[in-house]
Amino acid sequence: MKAVLDLPQESISSRAQIRLLNNTFSRLVFSFGAVPFVGVPFAIWLYLLDNQLGPTIAWIVIYLLCAIMVRIWHHRYLREARENDDDAVLRRWLPHINKVAFAHGLGISSLYFITPQTHNFDFFLLLNISIAAIVAANATHLTPVFSTFKRFFLGSWGLLNLGIVCRLENVMLIVLMLNLLYGFAIYRHALTSHAFFIQQANLEEQSARLAEQFRQAKEEAEQALRDKNQFLTTASHDLRQPVHAMGFLIEAIIHKNHNDALMPQLLDLQQSVRSVQLMFNSLLDLSKIESGSIGTTTVHVDIGALLDSAITLFREEARSRGLVLRTWRPGRRIHVMGDPLLVRQSLINLIQNALRYTQKGGVLVAIRPRGAQCLLEVWDTGVGIADEEKGKIFSPYYRPELAWKIDSAGHGLGLAVVARCAKMMNVEYGMHSIEDKGSRFWMRFAQYVGEEKTSDGVPDAVASVSRHSSLRGSCLVVDDDPLVISAWKSLMNTWGLDVRCAASAEEAFAIIDDGFTPFVVLCDQRLRSGESGFDILKALLERLPNVSGAMVSGEFNSPVLKEAEEEGYLVLRKPLEPATLHALLTQWLAG
């Protein structure tokens, strides 16, 4: 639809045209109210020249009355503009506003005609200049809607030039030529001013569209984040089950293995599974942080232990690609202040990023104490980063130019996650890189200098084998996943325990009725039968008052489990570390 304000087709929307019309009409109302006061000085001048004041006074009064009527009309227009469709308002009101502008132009120049003949050239020259000033002012104020300005300009400047021809004699030609030149300049200025208003309207519309697109994109991103967190919350139990079973099965295999040649590979496999468990927990914990369900905590973290855990994840990848993955650290334990989850996530992402962009050579991960601080550095001999790209390297989804040549270059999220983790922990981070030579990424932590505590990393695998001594007793497990049940039986039997498994309350009580007396009951919360594992645990402990018990679940945001913890029951989270389970069972047996 062609715009109704004499604009190019589809140049601006009806909403933008309404804004321009509002601006033009309000300026027209102001001009109507101001012009009568222009006639007052000339009325005084006529009085001093002893001329008739009647026509000039009548002009002033009529103009004041018209100004009041136009203002009332303007209020009516504003009310309809708020209540009605934009196109309908434009079709109804624009012709009327144009007519008012034309009448306003005629009314201004009519003062030139109704003024009595004074034979005073200075009087008419000043009157001509005053009307020219009014026309110049409206050349800016009325040009948002150019059709309105054209009618005002034709009425005012056209009638004024006609008056010059009729009333001036000797100097008529000179004044007329000057007026025509002035009118041409004013018209060109009005065209420029109109183009400025249209450009401003276009910019406002583009800005509004960009703001709306940003709002929609933000809402979509937030919805995607909520969906992802909801998925992880809902699927947490099912995702944790196989990881939980895998840890138990590998622990059982290590205990049953008698081939010393296989032990290093089995220990590496055990360490890798533990690292997978850590990464899985990190993913879920990051999801909880993003959803606002938990906050970050600043504690002292054994960064060396975290480094050992992370290196285990990438050792085989580096070896298979012919890369050297090395570490450097001081001979003592180093504890830094930070959130264990975020430190681990940052370290893993930095090592993964270094390996991803390194084709030959290797990667060095260094822990360097620097006074009261500790520098975590990841060096690589990769493709490097160009100078013009260094400022964007920590931005989400940004990949440097050289990275597009690498098949496994990822999606540009790893370093963005590092930057986010660093900001959440309030630690400094940065990088130094030379194109085609390599890069160095670093994070600077405050060093903890107090009493050393046990590492927050993965416990040593060899030590875990030696301390898992044999146990004696019976255990009842309530779980309905066949893979998990098999893992429970393998691990418990390896430790010397007699274990029975039930998938429902009916099966559990049937086992008890057959004379099986466990020293501990372990229940999963979510069962396919729809029963609550917590209710089953309470019923079993009521039946067996001298038996210990705990919930073992993969859910991290369950109101039932929260209730269980508040009531004093022990809740163990899947995937459960075999070492933790063994220590707990040993304590219960001793009790």
N, C-alpha and C positions, 0 to 999 in steps of 0.2 A: 504494500500500500504506500502510495506517495505521501510523504510528510506534508502536513497542511501549513507549515510555516515558511513556504517558498524555499524549501531545502532540497538538496539532491535526494533521490529515491533511496530509502533505507539508510539515510545518513545517521540519524539518531532516533531513539525510540519515542513513543508517545509520552512516556513518563518524563523523559528529558525535555521534550517540547513544552510540557506543562510547566516545568521548572523555569524555562526561559520566558514563557508567557507570564508567569507569576512575577518574575523580575521586571519585565517590561511594564506590566500593568501598575505595579507599585510605584515605579518611577514616574509613570504618567500621572498618577494621582498626586504625587509630590509636586510635579511641575505645575499641575492645575492650581494647587494651593499657593504656590510661590509667585506665579506670574502676576496676579493682581497687585502685589506690592511693588512691582516694577512700574506700574502706572502712577503710583503715588508721587514720586519726585517730579514727573512730568506735569501732573496736575498742579503741584506747587509752582513749577516754573511758569505754567500758563497763568496762574493767579498773579504772579509777579509781573507778567507782561500785560496784565489787564485784559486777558482774553476770556472767552466763555469756557466755563468749567463743566457745564452740563453734560455734554457727550462723554467726556473723559470719566466723570464721576459715575455716570450710568454704566460705562464699560467695566469699571472696577467692581461695582455692585453685582452686575450680571455675572462676572467671572467668579466672584466669591460664591454666589449661589450655585453656579455650575460646579465649582470645586466641591461643595458639600454634597451635591447629588452624585458626582462621580465617586466620592469616597463611600457613600452608602451603597452604590452599585458595586464597588470593589469588595465590600464585605459580603454581599450576596454571591459574588463570583467565588470567593474563597470557600464559602459554605458548600456551594455546589461542587467545587473542585474536590473537596474532601469526601463527598458522598457519592459522586457519580463516576462513570467510566471516563478514562482520560480522553479517548477518541471523541466521545460524545461532548465533553466539555470543550475540546478544541473546535469541533464543528459549530457548536452553539455560540461560543463567546468570541472567537477570533474575529469574525466579521464586525461584531459590535465594537470591539476594542479598536479596530482599524478606523471605523467611522468616527469614534471619539478622538483618535489621534489627528485625523484630517480636520475635524471641527476645531480642535485645539490649535492647530497650525493657522487656520483661517482667523481664529479669534485673536491670536497674538499679532498678526500683521494688520488686522483691521484697525488697531490703534493708530497706525500710520495714516489711515484714511479719515477717521473720525476727528482727528486733532484739527482744530481751526487753523486756517492759514495765518502764519505769524510773520512770514517773510524773514525768518531768522534761520539761516543755513546751519548754524551751530546746533540749534534745537533739533532739526531733522537729522543731522549727522549723528548726534548722540543717540537719538531714537533708533536710527539704523544700526548703530553699533550695539545697542542693548538687545535688539531682536537677533542680531548675528550671534551674540554671546549665548542667548537662550537656545538658538539652533545648534550651536557647537556643543553645549552641554547635552542636549538630547541626542546628538550624533553618537554619543557613548551610551547614554542611559536607555534609549529605545531600540538600539541595534540588536539586542538579543533576538527579537523578532523583526526581521528586516522589512517585511511588508508593512508593519506598523510605522517604522521610521520613514519609509518612502512616502506614505500618505501624509505624515506630519511635515516632512520636508517640502513636498509639493505644495501643501496648503500654506505654509508659512513663508518660505523663500520665494515661491512663485508669486504670491499676492504682494509681497514686499517689493519685488522688482517691477510689478505692474504699477504699484503706487509711485515708485521713483519716476517712471515714464510719465505718469500723469501729473505729478506735483512739482517736480524739479524742472527747471528750465535751462539755465546757462550751463550748469555743471552736471546735467542729467547723464550725458554720455560717459563722462569719466566715472561717476559713481556707479552707473550700471555695469560698466566693464569690470570695475573692482568687485562688485557684488557677484558677477558671474564667475570670476576667477575664484572668489572666496567659496561660492557654492560648489564649484567643481572640487576644490580641495576638501571641503567638508564631506562631500559625497564619497570621495575616495577614502577618507578617514573612517567613514561609517562602514564601508565595505571591509576594511581591515579589522575594525572593532567587531563586526559581525563574525568574521572568520575566527577571531580569537574566542568568542563565546561558544561557537560550534565546536572548536577544538577542545575547549575546556569541558563541554558537555560530553564529548567522546571520551576524554580522559577519565572523567568521573564514572562513565558507564564501564569502561575497561577496568577501572579500579574496583568497581562494585562486582564485576564478573570475576576478577581475580580473587577478591575477598570471598566470594561465594564458593569458587572452586577450592580455595584453600580450606574453607570451613568444611566443605563436603569431604575433601581429602583427609582432613584431620579427623572428622567423624568416622570415615571409613577405616582409617588406621587405628583409631581407638576401638572401633567395633571388632576389627581383626585381632587386636591384642586381647580384647575381652573373650572373643571366640577361642583364641589359642589357649588362654588361661583356663577357660571353661573346659576345653577339651582335655588339657592336662589334668585338671582337677577330676574330671569324670573318668578319664582313662587311666589315672594314676595306678589304681589297684591292678588292672590287667597288664599294664606296662611293667610294673615292678615284679610280677610273678615270675616270668622266665629268668630275669636277672637274679632274683632271689634263689631260684632253684639251681641256676648255673653255679653260683658261689658254693652252695652246699655240695653239689656233685663233684666239683673239682677238689674241694677239701677232702671228700671221701676217697677220691682216686689217689691223692697224694699219700694218704695214710696206708692205702692198700698196695702202693707201688713198692716193689723190691728191686727194681732195676736202677742202679745208681746213675747209669748213663742218661736215663730219661728225667732224672730229678731236676736238672737246670731248666729244661724246657717246661716241665710241669710248674716249677716255681714262677717262671716268666708268665705262663698262662694264668696262674693264680693272681699274680700282680696285675696283669692286664685286666682280668675280670674285676678286681678291686678298683682299678682306675676307671673302668666303665661304670661301676657303681657310683664312684665319686662324680663323674661327669653327669650321670643320670640325676643324681641328687642335686647337682649344681643347676641343671636345667630346670628342675622343679622349683628349687629355691629362688632362682632368678624370676621364674614365673610368679612366685608369691610376692617378690619385691615389686615387680611391675604392677601387679594388681593392688598393691598397697596393703596386703594382708600382714606383712612383716616389714621391719625396717632393718637397716644395716647396723652392725655392731662392730665396735673397734676393740679388738683384743690383741694379745701378742701371739703371733703366728710363727711357727718354725718354717721359715721359707725354704730351708734346705730340704726338709722332708717333702714339701710340696713339689720342689724341683725334681726329686727322685721319682715321685709319682708321675709327673708329667713326662719325664724323659722315657719312662717305660712305655708310654703310649705311642711314641714316635720313633723309638729305636729301630724297629723293623722296617718302617717306611723309609727312613734314611738309608739303612743298609741296602735295601732293595734298589734304591736309586743311585747307589754309589756315592752317597754323601757322607761326610763325617759329622756326627752330632756329638759335641763335646760340652763339658761343663767345667767351670772354675769357681771355687769357693774357698774361703779361709778354712783353717784346720779346726775351727771351733763352731759350735752351733750359733746360728744367727736368728734372732727373733725380731720381727718387725711389727709395727702397729698397723692393723688393718682388719678388714672383714675376711675371714678364711675363704668364704665362698667367692668373693670378688677377686681376691688375690689369685686363687687357683684358676678362675676363669680367665683372668688377664694373662697369666703365664701360659696357659694352654693356647690361647689365641695368638700370642706373640710367637711362640715356637711354630705353630701351624702356619702362620703367615710367612715366617722366614723360610721354612722348607718349601712352601708352595712357590715362591718366587726365586728359588735357587736351583739352577740347572747343573752347576758343577761347583766343587769346593766343599763347603760345609757350613755348619751353624754352630756358634759358640754361645752358650748361656752362662752368664757370669753373675755372681753375687759379690759385690764389692762394698765393704764397710767404709764409710766416709765420715769419721767423727761420730756425731750423734745421729747420723743418717746412714741409710743403706741403699745402694744403687743396684737395681735389677736391670741387667742389660742383655739384649739378644742381638748378636752380631750375625750377619750373613754375607755371603759372597755372591748375591743374586743380581738381578737386573738393575737394581737401584731406582731412584726416583729423580725425574727432571726437576730443575729449580722452580719452574712455573707451576708445578703440580704439588709442591710440598705443602702449601697452605690448605689443600683440599683432602690430604691423604687420610685424615681422621673423620671425614664426612661419611655418613651412611650411603651405601651403594656406589661409592666412587671407586673406580679402578684406574690406575695410571695407564698411560698410553702403551707402555711396554707390556703391561699385563695382558692386553688383549691378544697377544701372540702366544700366550700360554694356555693350553687346553684346560688345566686344572686351576684356573685363576680365581675361582670362587665368585662371589656376588658382591664383594666390597663391604661386608658387614663386620669382619673380624676386628679390624682396627677401630671401627666405630664403637664396638662393644668394649674394647680396652679403654677408650676415652671416656665412655660412660661410667665404667667401673671406677676409673681414677677419680672422676669428679664426685662420684658418690662417696668415695673414701677421703676426698679432699687431699689427694696426693698429686705431686707434679708428674708430668709425663712429657715425652717429646721424642724427636728423632733427628738423625743426621744421615744423609745419604749422598752418594756420588753415583751419577748415572753410569751404568755398565760396570761398576766396581763393587757395589754392595751397600748395605744399610745397617744402621745401629738404632734400635729402639730401646727406650729406657723408661723406668719408673723410679721415683725417689721416695722411699718410705722413711718414717721416723723409726730409729732402732730402739728396741726394748733392751734395757740394760739391767733389769731386775733379776730375780731368781729364775733359773731355767726350769722349764716344765716339759712334760712329755710332748713329743712332736705331734702336730696336728695333721701330719701326712699319713700315708699308709704304713702300717707296721711292717716290720721286716718279715718276709715270708718264711725264712728258715727258722727264725725264732718262734713263729706261730706253730710250726710243726712239732717242735720239741716240747712246747708247754701244753699241748693238748693231750693230757694223760687220759688213761682209760677211766671210765665211770661205771658205776653199778646202780641199777635202779630201773624203774618203769616210767614211761612218759605217754601221755595221751594228747594227740594233736587233732584239732577239729579244723579241717580244710577240705575243700571239694575239688581242687585242681589236681588231676592225676599226675602231672609232671612235678608239681610241688610236693605231693605226697610221696612220690618215688624218691625225691631228693631228701625229704625228711628221714625216710627209712634208711637210705644209704648212709647218711651222715651219723644218725643216732646209733645204728648198728656198728659202725666203724668205731665209735667211742665206747661201745660195750653196753649200750642201753637197750632195753626192750621197749619198743615203741608200737603203739596201736593208733590207727588213724580212723576218723569218723567224718562223714560229710554232712551230718545233721544232728540235731539234739536226740532224735530217736535212736540213731546208731550209737551215739556216745553213751547214752544211758543203758543201751543193750550191752555194750562192752563192760560197763561197771557192774551190771546185774550178773554177768558171767563170772564175776570174781576178780576181775582185773583191778588192781589198786595202784595207781600211779603216784609218784611223789610230786609231779608237776603236770599242770594242764595248760596247753597253749592253744588259743582260739583265733582263727581268722574272723574278721568282722563281716565281710560281704560273702554270703553263701548263696548258691543258686536256688536253694529251697526257699529263699526269701526271709529266712530267720535271721535274727540279730545274734552275731557271735558273742556280743557282750552279755545278752540275756542268757545264752547257753553257759557262758563262763560263770556267771553268778549262780545259776542253778546247780552247776557241777560243784562249785566250791561250797555251796550250802549242803549238798549231799556229802561232800568229803571235806569237812572243816579243817583237817590237819594237812591239807594239800596246798602247795603253792600254785599260783597261776598268773598268766599274763595274756594280754592281747598282742597278736602279731599281725599287722595290717599294712597294706600298701597305700592306704588313703591318708592324705595329710591335712584334709580340711573337713573332717567328719565331725558333726556335732556329737554323735554317739561316743566317739573316741575321746573327745574333749570332756564329755561328761564322765567317762571312765577315769580319766586322769584326775579330774576334780574330786572324785570319790575315793581316790587313793590307790586305784589299780595301776599296775605297771603296763605301759603300752610300748611295744617294740615295733619299730618301723622297718618294713621291707624296702630294699634288700638288706637282710640282717647279716652282719659279719659273723662268721663261724666262731672267731675268737671271742667275740662279745657273748655269744650264746653259751659257749663252753664255760666261760668264767661265771656266768649267771647260774648255770646248772650246778657247777661245782659248789657255789655258795649255798644254793638251796639244799644240796645233798648234805653238806656239812651242818646245816641248820637242823 
